[in-house]
Amino acid sequence: MVERRTYGLRPITPEIMENQQRIADLFAKEKVILKPINIKEAMLTSEQYAAITPETISQK
């Protein structure tokens, strides 16, 4: 299964953030994480991601 999986960079869209928030909310409800989190507050900006992305995988 791992060999069939493709990996790469993709933009973080509002839909992706909504899905991540749903997962975070479920994890908080089920006590997998200690307290609820706001995904938007936890995300880096595009500029911050670009600054930490190695040139070998950068898609600038």
C-alpha positions in Angstrom: 0.0 0.0 0.0 2.8 2.4 0.9 4.4 1.8 -2.5 1.2 2.7 -4.4 0.8 6.0 -2.4 1.9 9.2 -4.1 3.3 12.0 -2.0 3.8 15.6 -2.8 2.9 19.1 -2.0 -0.5 20.6 -2.6 -2.1 23.9 -1.7 -4.0 24.1 1.6 -7.5 25.0 0.5 -10.5 26.1 2.7 -11.9 22.6 2.2 -8.8 20.9 3.6 -8.9 23.3 6.6 -12.5 22.5 7.2 -11.8 18.7 7.1 -8.8 19.2 9.5 -11.1 21.2 11.9 -13.7 18.4 11.9 -10.9 15.9 12.8 -9.6 18.2 15.5 -13.1 18.7 16.9 -13.6 14.9 17.0 -10.3 14.3 18.6 -11.2 16.9 21.3 -14.6 15.3 21.9 -13.1 11.8 22.2 -10.3 13.2 24.4 -7.6 12.1 22.0 -6.2 15.7 22.4 -6.5 17.6 25.7 -8.4 20.6 24.5 -10.2 21.9 21.4 -8.0 23.8 18.9 -8.7 26.2 16.2 -7.0 24.9 13.0 -6.8 28.4 11.5 -4.8 29.6 14.4 -2.5 26.7 14.2 -1.7 27.0 10.5 1.4 28.7 9.1 0.9 31.3 6.4 2.0 30.6 2.8 5.0 32.7 3.3 6.0 30.8 6.5 5.6 27.4 4.7 7.7 28.7 1.8 10.4 29.9 4.2 10.8 26.4 5.8 10.4 24.3 2.6 13.7 22.9 1.3 14.6 24.0 -2.2 14.8 20.4 -3.3 11.0 20.1 -2.9 10.0 23.7 -3.3 7.4 24.4 -6.0 8.1 28.1 -6.3 
